[in-house]
Amino acid sequence: MSEFYVVTGWTLRCLQLMVVIYLLYYFKQYRFNLLFGGKASLKTISDHKLHSCFLTALTCLIFNITSGQLAAFILALEIDLQIKIQIYYFTLVCSGVCYAVTLYIVHLIRGCLFTQAARYTLYISFLLVVLNALQLILRGFLESDAIYVLYGPITVCANIMIWLIVAKYPFYKFMESRIRQEA
């Protein structure tokens, strides 16, 4: 079963990378502003949506890759199992909180509004932080596997939902452009 989670994780990372690359390619004229622009480049609500979606997609991608690599590193450590479990879940809690803080800060620095996509990914990441904190307490300190069976499927579903939320805006823009070309 763990192979399924590893494959799913890497598949989601690839899909998130495709969303970021698509946003950079499709919105070529905004490429510099997406990466380095400030509040002055945000003139319309559509600009705010584009920038917020890009920031959300990029932040999701970066934190998904780094937390995955960090988790793999922790699991490979040769230390006592109980300490490894505590470090693992504590790191995942910290990673989720850092994601939320980073997403908020980059929106604040850029001066763009929070779109639904950004808010929903924050809600789901809050769910994952709570789930990881619960696992830290249950498995790390109380040595209980009470929700261990639910942990993997909930985490995978949450990450799929995050990808779907982030991919929604580029998908609609792509479909909108195709409809215009056909008309």
C-alpha positions in Angstrom: 0.0 0.0 0.0 2.9 2.4 0.7 4.0 2.1 -3.0 0.5 3.4 -4.0 1.0 6.5 -1.8 4.5 7.0 -3.2 3.3 6.8 -6.8 0.3 9.0 -6.1 2.5 11.6 -4.4 4.9 11.7 -7.4 2.0 11.8 -9.8 0.5 14.8 -8.0 3.8 16.6 -7.9 4.1 16.1 -11.7 0.6 17.4 -12.2 1.2 20.4 -10.0 4.4 21.1 -12.0 2.4 20.9 -15.2 -0.1 23.5 -13.8 2.8 25.9 -13.0 4.4 25.4 -16.4 1.0 25.8 -18.1 0.4 29.1 -16.3 3.8 30.4 -17.2 3.4 29.3 -20.9 -0.2 30.3 -21.4 0.2 33.7 -19.9 3.5 34.5 -21.6 2.8 38.2 -21.6 2.5 38.1 -17.8 5.5 35.8 -17.2 7.8 38.4 -15.7 5.0 39.9 -13.6 3.9 36.4 -12.3 7.4 35.8 -11.1 8.6 39.3 -10.0 5.7 41.7 -10.4 4.4 43.8 -7.6 1.0 45.4 -6.9 1.4 47.7 -9.8 0.9 44.8 -12.2 -2.5 44.0 -10.7 -5.0 46.2 -12.6 -8.1 44.0 -12.8 -9.8 41.3 -10.8 -8.7 38.8 -13.5 -5.1 39.8 -12.8 -5.6 39.2 -9.1 -7.1 35.7 -9.9 -4.2 34.8 -12.2 -1.5 35.9 -9.7 -3.3 34.3 -6.8 -3.7 31.0 -8.7 0.0 31.1 -9.8 1.2 31.8 -6.3 -1.0 29.1 -4.9 0.1 26.5 -7.5 3.8 27.4 -7.0 3.6 27.3 -3.2 1.8 24.0 -3.3 4.4 22.5 -5.7 7.3 23.7 -3.6 5.9 22.6 -0.3 4.7 19.3 -1.7 8.2 18.5 -3.1 10.1 19.7 0.0 7.8 18.0 2.6 7.9 14.8 0.6 11.7 14.8 0.4 11.9 15.7 4.1 9.5 12.9 5.0 11.5 10.4 3.0 14.7 11.6 4.7 13.2 11.2 8.2 11.9 7.7 7.4 15.4 6.7 6.3 17.0 7.7 9.5 18.3 4.9 11.7 16.9 5.9 15.0 14.4 4.5 17.5 11.0 4.0 15.8 9.0 6.0 18.3 11.3 9.0 18.0 11.2 8.7 14.2 7.4 8.7 14.3 7.4 11.8 16.5 9.9 13.7 14.3 8.0 12.6 11.2 4.6 13.9 12.2 6.0 17.0 13.9 7.8 17.9 10.6 4.6 17.4 8.7 2.7 19.7 11.1 5.4 22.3 10.8 5.5 22.0 7.0 1.7 22.5 6.7 1.9 25.6 8.9 4.8 26.9 7.0 2.8 26.4 3.7 -0.1 28.4 5.1 2.1 31.2 6.4 4.1 31.3 3.2 1.0 31.5 1.0 -0.4 34.3 3.1 2.9 36.2 3.0 3.4 35.9 -0.8 -0.1 37.2 -1.3 0.6 40.0 1.1 3.9 40.9 -0.6 2.4 40.7 -4.1 -0.7 42.7 -2.9 -3.2 40.4 -4.6 -6.5 39.2 -3.3 -7.0 35.7 -2.0 -9.0 33.7 -4.5 -11.3 30.8 -3.7 -8.5 28.5 -4.8 -6.1 30.0 -2.3 -8.6 29.9 0.5 -9.7 26.4 -0.2 -6.1 25.1 -0.3 -5.6 26.8 3.1 -8.7 25.1 4.5 -7.5 21.7 3.3 -4.0 22.3 4.6 -5.5 23.2 8.0 -7.3 19.8 7.9 -4.0 18.1 7.1 -2.2 20.0 9.9 -4.9 18.9 12.4 -4.7 15.3 11.1 -0.9 15.2 11.4 -1.1 16.8 14.9 -3.6 14.1 15.9 -1.3 11.4 14.5 1.6 13.0 16.4 -0.3 12.8 19.6 -1.9 9.3 19.0 1.0 7.5 17.4 3.9 9.6 18.6 3.1 9.9 22.3 0.2 7.6 23.1 1.4 4.8 20.8 -2.2 4.2 19.5 -3.1 3.4 15.9 -6.7 4.6 16.3 -6.9 6.6 13.1 -3.9 5.1 11.3 -6.1 3.3 8.8 -7.9 6.5 7.8 -4.7 8.6 7.7 -3.4 7.5 4.3 -6.7 7.7 2.3 -7.6 11.1 3.9 -4.1 12.5 3.0 -4.3 11.3 -0.6 -7.8 12.6 -1.1 -6.9 16.0 0.4 -3.8 16.3 -1.9 -6.0 15.3 -4.9 -8.5 17.9 -3.9 -5.8 20.6 -3.6 -4.6 19.7 -7.1 -8.1 19.9 -8.5 -8.6 23.3 -6.9 -5.4 24.7 -8.2 -5.9 23.2 -11.7 -9.4 24.5 -12.0 -8.5 28.1 -13.0 -6.0 27.1 -15.8 -8.4 24.5 -17.1 -11.2 27.0 -17.4 -9.0 29.5 -19.1 -7.8 26.8 -21.5 -11.4 25.8 -22.3 -12.4 29.4 -22.6 -9.7 30.0 -25.2 -10.7 26.9 -27.1 -14.3 28.0 -27.2 -13.3 31.5 -28.5 -11.1 29.9 -31.2 -14.0 27.7 -32.4 -16.5 30.6 -32.5 
